[in-house]
Amino acid sequence: MDLRRLWRRPYLLLTLTALFWSGNFVLGRAMRAEIPPVGLAFWRWTGASLLVIGFAWPHLRRDWPVLWRHWKIVTLLAAIGVASFNTLAYTALQSTPAINAFLIQSTMPVLIVALSYLFFRDRVSGRQTLGILLSLVGSIVIIAQGDLEMLRSLAFNRGDLLIFIAVISYAGYSSLLRRRPAIHPLSFVAATFILGASMLIPLYLWEHVRVRAVTPNLPTLLSILYVAIFPSVLAYLCFNRGVELAGANRAGLFFHLTPVFGGGMAILFLGESFYWYHGLGVPLILLGILLATIQER
């Protein structure tokens, strides 16, 4: 598909976003012994900045006066959508199982709706509300593997509170994206990535000296490359454009596709099986997204 046509298709862009994000929590949990949380966040955004800056530089030079005039909102979006969200999430995953993180993240669409109403008095229709609830149920069915007892037996800890704060932070980013300056997409992601990475420098140095350093090996390098390319550069470009075209409330629903893609990857690459809860959860998520995103006639 022509990239210009893709750039005009918000729901395809948001679906790609969910695909790119689907491995983020799993990798953050799996690599916690080799890469401390702030180190992973810092090198993720440093890597993403280096990857994007060459493409963004001509646009950044042209957009600099606009960026300077709107430095407050750009800095806020970098703080809550880049620096804090991922650092809090990776810190939480040191002690929180990935299943807890996915469950808490499934509240993201509800929080985006709540913050959009709080900030801008955006309202949702009854059909959109039903769609959000259906996709939420489908997401939980897949994450819990259809076992209600698993949900009852989950032990929540301080890390879960950090995940919830991270989710609130990103819900705020999603809601406030409409206030970003009218500049080229590459200018915006480059500016927020660089600002976000810069904000993490003091924490990274403290962690490196006082806690532990990043373990320099091939799995560490590949993990940083993965999070810099897919959940960062590609996902943020797609998500920001999706929010621009479809609005934050509709875009938030696509977070519920992350366990769908995560389960699909496990089946394709890890030899895991397709179970009944996949067959129940996936249609519920897709029906919910369909109900919430089809325009009223």
Secondary structure in CASP SS format (residue, H / E / C, confidence):
PFRMAT SS
TARGET T0000
AUTHOR 0000-0000-0000
METHOD secondary structure of the structure
MODEL  1
M C 1.00
D C 1.00
L H 1.00
R H 1.00
R H 1.00
L H 1.00
W C 1.00
R C 1.00
R C 1.00
P H 1.00
Y H 1.00
L H 1.00
L H 1.00
L H 1.00
T H 1.00
L H 1.00
T H 1.00
A H 1.00
L H 1.00
F H 1.00
W H 1.00
S C 1.00
G C 1.00
N H 1.00
F H 1.00
V H 1.00
L H 1.00
G H 1.00
R H 1.00
A H 1.00
M C 1.00
R C 1.00
A C 1.00
E C 1.00
I C 1.00
P C 1.00
P H 1.00
V H 1.00
G H 1.00
L H 1.00
A H 1.00
F H 1.00
W H 1.00
R H 1.00
W H 1.00
T H 1.00
G H 1.00
A H 1.00
S H 1.00
L H 1.00
L H 1.00
V H 1.00
I H 1.00
G H 1.00
F H 1.00
A H 1.00
W H 1.00
P H 1.00
H H 1.00
L H 1.00
R H 1.00
R H 1.00
D H 1.00
W H 1.00
P H 1.00
V H 1.00
L H 1.00
W H 1.00
R H 1.00
H C 1.00
W H 1.00
K H 1.00
I H 1.00
V H 1.00
T H 1.00
L H 1.00
L H 1.00
A H 1.00
A H 1.00
I H 1.00
G H 1.00
V H 1.00
A H 1.00
S H 1.00
F H 1.00
N H 1.00
T H 1.00
L H 1.00
A H 1.00
Y H 1.00
T H 1.00
A H 1.00
L C 1.00
Q C 1.00
S C 1.00
T C 1.00
P C 1.00
A H 1.00
I H 1.00
N H 1.00
A H 1.00
F H 1.00
L H 1.00
I H 1.00
Q H 1.00
S C 1.00
T C 1.00
M H 1.00
P H 1.00
V H 1.00
L H 1.00
I H 1.00
V H 1.00
A H 1.00
L H 1.00
S H 1.00
Y H 1.00
L H 1.00
F H 1.00
F H 1.00
R C 1.00
D C 1.00
R C 1.00
V C 1.00
S C 1.00
G H 1.00
R H 1.00
Q H 1.00
T H 1.00
L H 1.00
G H 1.00
I H 1.00
L H 1.00
L H 1.00
S H 1.00
L H 1.00
V H 1.00
G H 1.00
S H 1.00
I H 1.00
V H 1.00
I H 1.00
I H 1.00
A C 1.00
Q C 1.00
G C 1.00
D C 1.00
L H 1.00
E H 1.00
M H 1.00
L H 1.00
R H 1.00
S H 1.00
L C 1.00
A C 1.00
F C 1.00
N C 1.00
R H 1.00
G H 1.00
D H 1.00
L H 1.00
L H 1.00
I H 1.00
F H 1.00
I H 1.00
A H 1.00
V H 1.00
I H 1.00
S H 1.00
Y H 1.00
A H 1.00
G H 1.00
Y H 1.00
S H 1.00
S H 1.00
L H 1.00
L H 1.00
R H 1.00
R H 1.00
R C 1.00
P C 1.00
A C 1.00
I C 1.00
H C 1.00
P H 1.00
L H 1.00
S H 1.00
F H 1.00
V H 1.00
A H 1.00
A H 1.00
T H 1.00
F H 1.00
I H 1.00
L H 1.00
G H 1.00
A H 1.00
S H 1.00
M H 1.00
L H 1.00
I H 1.00
P H 1.00
L H 1.00
Y H 1.00
L H 1.00
W H 1.00
E H 1.00
H H 1.00
V H 1.00
R H 1.00
V H 1.00
R C 1.00
A C 1.00
V C 1.00
T C 1.00
P C 1.00
N C 1.00
L H 1.00
P H 1.00
T H 1.00
L H 1.00
L H 1.00
S H 1.00
I H 1.00
L H 1.00
Y H 1.00
V H 1.00
A H 1.00
I H 1.00
F H 1.00
P H 1.00
S H 1.00
V H 1.00
L H 1.00
A H 1.00
Y H 1.00
L H 1.00
C H 1.00
F H 1.00
N H 1.00
R H 1.00
G H 1.00
V H 1.00
E H 1.00
L H 1.00
A H 1.00
G C 1.00
A H 1.00
N H 1.00
R H 1.00
A H 1.00
G H 1.00
L H 1.00
F H 1.00
F H 1.00
H H 1.00
L H 1.00
T H 1.00
P H 1.00
V H 1.00
F H 1.00
G H 1.00
G H 1.00
G H 1.00
M H 1.00
A H 1.00
I H 1.00
L H 1.00
F H 1.00
L H 1.00
G C 1.00
E C 1.00
S C 1.00
F C 1.00
Y C 1.00
W H 1.00
Y H 1.00
H H 1.00
G H 1.00
L H 1.00
G H 1.00
V H 1.00
P H 1.00
L H 1.00
I H 1.00
L H 1.00
L H 1.00
G H 1.00
I H 1.00
L H 1.00
L H 1.00
A H 1.00
T H 1.00
I C 1.00
Q C 1.00
E C 1.00
R C 1.00
END
